[in-house]
Amino acid sequence: VAWLGFSWGDEPFYASGYFDQLYAWAQKMVREGKAYVDSQSIEAIREGRGNFYKAGVDSPFRDRGVEENLDLLARMKAGEFEEGAHVLRAKIDMQHSNLNMRDPLMYRIRKVEHHRTGDAWCIYPMYDFAHGLSDAIEGVTHSICTLEFQDHRPLYDWFIEAAGVEPPVPRQIEFARLNLAYTVMSKRKLLELVRDGHVQGWDDPRMPTISGMRRRGISPAAIRNFCERVGVARRDGVVDVSLFEHAIREDLNTSSPRVMAVLDPLKVVITNMDEGQVEEFDAPYMPDDPSAGSRKVRLTRELYVERADFKKEAVKKWWRLAPGKEVRLRYACLVTCEGFVENEAGEVTELHCTWDPDSRGGNPSDGRKVKGTLHWVPAQDSLPAEVRLYDRLFGVENPNEVEEGGHFTQHINADSLQTNRAARVEPSLAEIEPGTRVQFERVGYFVADAEDCKPGALVFNRTIALRDSWAKLEKKLAKGG
């Protein structure tokens, strides 16, 4: 919560801190005939509640006397009974149309150690009983819940009234849960993904958890901006994940320094440069913000470009490298491809190019126009890096929709993580701090992995690619398309 930019006060609150007060309220309800100890089995209680088509049946213990109920409750608290022997129930209405109001459980016996109170208690309050009353203790004015709690609101209000809480009392308000396309938001399903090894933990960058998004390099500002755009609704729906991705790109575009990295290196030899010759150029971290500073990039005789930026034979509108084609090396100069070397399998292993010394900075002295601009790194000075290319975890828009007998994991995208250990990055990243976000120019937005990245063993996670389909859609809609 603090990472997202919010504060809940000086200290967190725990319902276990209210166990004494909750128990005192339970005793009060028993004395006033609003609660009783039921000695039926859980199965019998469940059967007696009925369902939407069948009214509930009163428990044979519903009319126990007040003194007997108080005695049994005290003995439950003292640990005299085994688990399941008794429960404390509210006395409301077993014929109520809302199943939650059919004498709900307030306490059950659980002889387990609590992580905060130790073995001080062996009976524990049920969620519906503790929820509203804990809110009242904390001075909560509005308890914000998702829509599945709507049917619990009458019970929320009933317990507050039955306990005799003095006004002002908290009010429960429900809203629709945020559902994103191409993911699942159910905690049960997320737990299954972790437990069964489909992901590498709760902080796997493919997970829609706060820890997962943080490790992926998504900023708190992007999450906040996205939530503000989506707003709050009373009706369940699925939000296009492109809107979230647009918020991420919009934030990273203005906050991420530009650097160069080559993911699939192809060696280039500049034949008209001498061995050991070095040409240095200034490269700004943020081209539109001079205050962000700059670093030096070193052009040497041997360098790397992306393999995808070369074709043996140029096709129409191919502005990148091919024999006879001239391109601009970002921040540096113009180079022309003169030829290439192949291995026995026909794979290109090396390009031979020449550079134009009069085009320093990428602007030729004669004013000729060159359309293609490539990113690159020097062969000798660049650093090896592991690059993890994360994509959407599921390959379909709604992974919750499966045919009978199917399972949501059948929609997992097998290519949601691709690990590249051959990448090369520019020397300025040698001491990058884990968690630092950058843009690899022409490639995408990345973050130095918070767990695994360290000097001498660089690891980067792809936050998101550069292409933004939502931004294009917004422009089209704005024009009435």
N, C-alpha and C positions, 0 to 999 in steps of 0.2 A: 504494500500500500504506500509506504514511504517512497519507494522507487518510482511509483506512478505519479508522485507529486502531491500526495494528500497526507493529512495528519489526523489521527483519531484522538489526540489528546496526549497527556503525559505518559500514561501506561495503558496497555491493553486490558480489557475486561474479560473475566472468566465466569461462566455460570456456576462453576464449582465454588466460587467465592461466596455464593448466596445459598449454599445448601442449608445452613441453619435457618435462614429466613423462609425459604421454601417449605421446609419441614414444619415450621411454626404455622404457616398458612394452611398446610394440609391438615394439621390438628384442628385448626379453627373450622375448616369445612366439615370435618367429621363431627365436631361438637354441634354444628348448626344443621346436621342432617343432610349435608350436600355431598358427602363422600362416605364410602364404606369399604371394608375389607372383603374381597371375594376369594373364596377358597377353591373355586373350580380350576380345572386344568386350563392351560392356554387354548388347547383345542376346543374345549367346551365353551369357553368364552367367545372364541372366534365363531363357532357354530351358532351360539345364541344371539350374536349381533345381527344375523340375517344378512340380507343384501338389498339391492335396489328394488327387487320384486317381492321381497319377503320381510315382514316386520320382525323386529327383534323380540326376544323373550327375556323377561326379568330373571335375573339370577336368583337361585334359591337363598342366597345370602344377602340379598338386597335390603332386607328389612331387619338386619341385625341391630341390636341396641347400640346406642352411642358409647356406653362404657365398654362393651365388649370390643367394639371397633377400635377404640383408643388403646385398649390393652393389647390387642393383636398387632396394631401398628407399632407400638412401643417395642414389642417383642421381635417384630420383623427388623426394626432398627438395631436391636441388641444382638441380632445374629442367631436367634434360637431356631429359625426355620431354614430348611433347604431351599435352594432356588426352585421357583415354580410352585411352592406350597401355597402362597398367598400373593395377591396384588391389591393395591389400593385403587379404587375406581371412583370417578365422579358420578354422582346420582343426578342424571339429567332426564332423559326420555328414551326408552328403548324402542319406541315406535316413531321416533323422529325421522323425517324424510332425508335428513343429512346424516349419513352413517357416522360421521365424526362425532356427532352429538349423542350417540347411543352408548352412554356410560363409558367414556374413554378411560384408559388406564392413566393413573397419575404416578404410581411408584411400582417398581418390581424389585425383587431380590436378586442381586448379582454379587456373588462373593469373589470379587476380583479387586486387585489393587488399582487405585486411581492414580494417574500420573502426577496429580497435584495434591490430592488429599490423602494419598497412601491408603491405609486400611482403616481409616476413621469411619468410613461408611460402608455398609453392605446392602443398603437400598438406595436406588438412584431414581431421580425424577425423569419422567418421560418428556420428550421434546415439547409436545403441545402444552403441557403443564408449565414447563420452565420458560418457554419462549416469551409470552406476553408479560409474565411477572418479572422476568429478568430485565425486559425493556423498561418496565415501570421503575424498578430499583435504580437503573442507570439514568433515568430522566429522559429516555428516548421519546420524542414527540411523534415521529412517523416511522413505523417499521416497514421498510420497503422489501417486498417479497416478489417472487415470480408467480405466474398465474396458477401453478399447481397448488398454491397455498390459499387460493380464493375460498374453497370450501372449508378451510380451517379457520377462517376469520370469525364466524359465530362462536367457535370454541375459544379462540383468542380472547374475545370480548367477555365470554361467560366466566372464564377463570379470573380475569381482572375484577369483575363485579363480585364474584363469589368470595374472593379474598378480601374484599372491602378496601381496595386501593383508593386512596383519596385523590380527587381531581387535582391537576389535569392528568388524564390517563393517556397512554400511547394509543395511536391509531394505526391499524395495518392497512397498507395500500399495495395493490398488486400491479405488476407490469409484465409485458411479454419478455420472455428470455431471448437473448441475442443468439440467433442461429446463423452460421456462416455456410455458404456453399462450399463444397469440396472438403468438408471436415465434419467431425462429430464433436458435440459439446457435452454429451452425457458423461458424468463422472464414472459411471459404471463401465461404459465403453472405453473411456480413456484408461481406466485401470486395467482393463483387459488387454489393451495395446501394450502397456508396460509389462504386465505380468507374463504375457505369452511371447515376449521378445520381438514384437513387430516394430518397436522403437527402442531406443537405447536408454530410456528413463524418462522421468517427468520433465526434465529439462532438455529433452531432444528438441532441436530447433524446428522439427516438423510438427510439434505438439502445440495446440492452441492454449497453452498454459502461460501464465506470466513468466515463469522461469524459462520456458521454451522460447518465447518471443524475445526475452532479454538476451538469451544466449545466441539467438539468430541475428541479433543486431538491430531489432526493431526498437525505436526510441519511445520513451513515455509520451512525448509530445504527439507522435504519430497515432498512438492508441487513443489518447484523449481527443484529438481532432476527429478521428474516425467515429468515436462514440457520440461526439457532438453532432456530427452530420447525420448519423442514423437516427438520433433522438430516442424518445421513449414512446412505446405504443402499448395498447391494450390487447392487440391481436397478434398471435404468433405468425411469424413469417420467416423467410430465408433471405438474408442479405447477400447480394452479389459480392463475392470475395474480391472482385476487381476494384470495388470502392475502397476496401481496406488497403489493397496494394497501391492504389493511387495515393492514399494518405501517407503511406510509408515513403513512396518515391518523392512526394512533394516535400516531406520533411528532410529526407536525406540529401536531396538535391541542393538545399541551402546550407547544410551543415557538415557535409562530408568532404574532406580534402581529396583532390584528384591525385592519383598516383598511377604508375604503369606496371602492368603484370601481363605476362604471356602464359596462357594456360597450356597450349599445345605448341611447344617451341619448334621452329624451323630455323636452322642456322643460315645467316647471311654473311657473306664475306664481301667487304667493300674493297675491290681490287685496286683502286687508285689511292688508297690510304696506306701509309707505311706501317710496318710492325711497330708497335709501341706508341703510335701517334694517338693523341687524345684531343678531342674537341669538346669543350664544355659550353653548356647553354643554360640559361635561366628558365626554370619551369615553375610557374605559380601553382600554389596548392588550390586556390580558388580563382579561376580566371576573371570572375566578375567582382572579386573582393581583394584588392591589393593589400589590405591590412592583414590578410591571412598568411602573408609571407610566401617564400618560394624556396626552392632547393636547386642544386646543380645536377644536371643530367650529363653523363659522359658518353660521347659517341666515340667508339673505337672501331678498329678494323673489322672485328667480328661482333655480331649482335644476333638477337633472336627476334623473330616476328611470329605472328600466329600462322600456323599451317594453312588455316582456312582463308588466309589473305593472299594465297598464290594459286594460280592456275597455269597448267602447262600451255594451254591455248586460251587466249582471251575471248570471251563471248561479248555480245552486244551489251553496252552499258556496264562493262566490268571496269571499275575505276581503280582496282587494286593491282597487285603485282602480277606480271606475266612477262614473258620475253618481249623486250622493246617498250614496256610500259613504264612511265615515270610516276612516282608517288611522293608524297610528303611524309617524312618521319616527324611525328609530333614534336614540336618545340625545336627541332634540329635543322633539317635541310631537305633537299630533294635528292632522291636516288632513282636510278634507272636500272631495271633488270636486264642483264646482258646474257644470262644463261643459267643453267641449273645442272646438278649432278644427281644421277639416279643410282640405286643399288640394283642387284640382279633381279629383285622382285618388281622393279619398275617404280619403287617408291622414291620420291624426291628427298634427298638428304641434305642438300646444300644449294643455296642460291648465290650467284655471282652478280654483284651490282657495282655501279660507280656512283660517286656522289658529286654534287656540283658545289664547290667551295664558295661560289658567289650567291648561294641560296641560303646562307646562314640564317637561322630563325624560321626557315620555311618559306621565305619570300624571295623569289629569284629577282636578280637585278634587272633583267630585261622585261619584267612584268608579265611573263607568260602564266597562264592559268593552269593549275593542276587540281583536279577534283578529288582525288583519293588521298586520305590522310590515315596513316597507320600508327598504332602504338607499338612500342618496341622496348627492349632492355639490352644493355651491353652484355656480351657473353661472359666475359671474365669477372666483372664486378657484380653481376646480378646474383640473387640469392635463391637457393632451392626452397620450395614451399609446398605444403600439402594444402590443397584447396578442395573443400567439400561443397559440392553443388547440390543445394537443397531445392526441392520443388514441392508441389502440393502432395500431401500424403495420400489422397484418394484421387482416382482417375475419373470419377463421375461426380456430377453436381450434387446429388443427394445420396450419399453412401448409406443412409438409413433405409432406403428403399431396396428390399431384396425379395426375390420370389420365395414362395413357400419352401421351407427346407434350406434356404440359403442363409448366409451370414454376412454381416457388414464388412468383415475383413476380406471378403472376396474382391472388393473394389479397391484394395490397396494398390497404389501406383508403384510398380516394381522399380521404377526409375526415380523415385522420390529422393534418393541419395546416391550420388555418383562421386566417388573419391578420386581425385587427380593428384598424384604424387610427383608429377613431372614438371609442374609449373615453375616459373622463374619470376621473381619480383625485383623491383628496383632497389638499390642499396639503401635508400632512405628509410626503408621499413625494418632495418636490422634490429632496432631497439624498440619497436612498436609495443605499446602497453596492451595487455589483454583487455578486450572489450572496446578497443578503439575502432570506430567506423571509418571506412574509406570508400571511395569510388575507384574501382579499377577502370580506367578510361576505355570506353567502347565495349566493356564486358558486363559490368553490373556493380551493385553495391555489396560490400563485404565487411565482415567484422573479424578482428583477431580473436580467435576462440578463447573464452574466459578460462577454460580448464587446461587446454593442451598447448596453447601458443606460448613459446618462450624463445629467448635469443638462441640462435643456432638450430632451432626446430620450429619454424614458423608454420602456423596452421590458421587458415582463414575459412570462415563459413560464408557462403553466399546468402545475403539477406534477401535480395530480389534482383531480377534482371532489369535492364534499362527500359525495355519496351513498356509502354503504358496504354493499354487499350481503353481504359476508363476515361482518361483525359481526352482521347479522340472522340469517344461517345458523348462526353459532356459538350464539346464544341459543336458536334452535330446536332444535339438536342437544342442547344442555344440558338442555332440557326433555323430551328424548326424542322429538322430532318427526321 
